[in-house]
Amino acid sequence: MNEGNVEVDAASPYPISYHSIIPKGEECTNLLVPVCLSSSHIAFGSIRMESVFMVLGQSAAVAASISMSDQVTVQEVEYKKLKERLLQVNQILHPRL
């Protein structure tokens, strides 16, 4: 009955995985897509907000920086290191991450 209803409130903030902004390594390496990320049309309804794009852009930039300094692809960036850097620049992360 409510399939596709984009007006339903989320119960709480939800995480956006780093894996949603990078393609699979076998498809393409070193590509970050913070705006055209992988999501359902329902999730994209809230992801498309400017503040979320800003956070995704910052996350992509930090991941690119780590990738370059560690000389690895963005697919090989260690999430622990990414998380630490994001927290250092005062990004608020979901508690489950």
C-alpha positions in Angstrom: 0.0 0.0 0.0 2.8 2.5 0.9 5.4 1.1 -1.6 7.3 4.1 -2.9 5.9 6.5 -0.4 8.7 9.1 0.1 6.8 11.0 2.8 7.3 8.5 5.6 9.6 9.8 8.4 12.7 7.7 9.1 12.8 6.5 12.6 16.3 7.8 13.1 19.3 9.0 11.1 20.8 6.2 9.0 24.3 5.5 7.7 25.4 5.8 4.2 28.1 3.2 3.4 31.4 4.2 1.9 30.8 1.3 -0.5 27.9 3.2 -2.0 30.2 6.0 -3.4 32.8 3.6 -5.0 32.1 1.2 -7.8 33.3 -2.4 -7.5 37.0 -2.7 -8.2 36.4 -5.1 -11.1 34.1 -2.5 -12.7 36.3 0.7 -12.3 39.1 1.7 -9.9 39.8 5.1 -8.4 36.4 6.5 -9.1 34.4 8.3 -6.3 30.8 9.1 -6.9 29.4 11.1 -4.0 26.5 12.5 -6.0 25.5 9.6 -8.3 25.8 7.0 -5.5 24.2 3.6 -5.4 20.9 3.9 -3.7 17.2 3.1 -4.1 14.9 5.8 -5.2 13.5 6.0 -1.7 16.9 6.5 -0.1 17.9 9.0 -2.7 15.0 11.2 -1.6 16.9 12.1 1.5 20.4 11.7 0.2 19.9 14.4 -2.4 19.8 17.1 0.3 22.6 19.6 0.1 23.9 18.9 3.6 24.2 15.2 2.8 26.0 15.9 -0.5 28.4 18.1 1.4 29.2 15.2 3.8 29.5 12.7 1.0 31.8 15.1 -0.9 34.0 15.6 2.2 34.1 11.9 2.7 35.2 11.3 -0.9 37.9 14.0 -0.7 39.3 12.5 2.5 39.2 9.0 0.9 41.0 10.3 -2.2 43.7 11.9 0.0 44.3 8.7 1.8 44.3 6.7 -1.4 47.0 9.0 -2.9 49.2 9.1 0.3 49.0 5.3 0.8 49.3 4.7 -3.0 46.3 2.4 -3.0 43.0 2.5 -5.0 40.0 4.0 -3.3 38.6 0.5 -3.1 41.6 -0.4 -0.9 41.3 2.5 1.5 41.1 1.1 5.1 37.8 2.2 6.6 39.4 2.5 10.0 41.8 5.1 8.7 39.0 6.9 6.8 36.9 7.0 9.9 39.7 8.4 12.0 40.4 11.2 9.5 36.7 12.1 9.2 36.4 12.3 12.9 39.5 14.5 13.0 37.8 17.0 10.7 34.7 16.9 12.9 32.4 14.9 10.6 29.6 13.4 12.6 29.3 9.7 11.9 26.5 7.3 12.6 27.2 5.4 15.8 26.9 2.0 14.1 29.8 2.9 11.8 
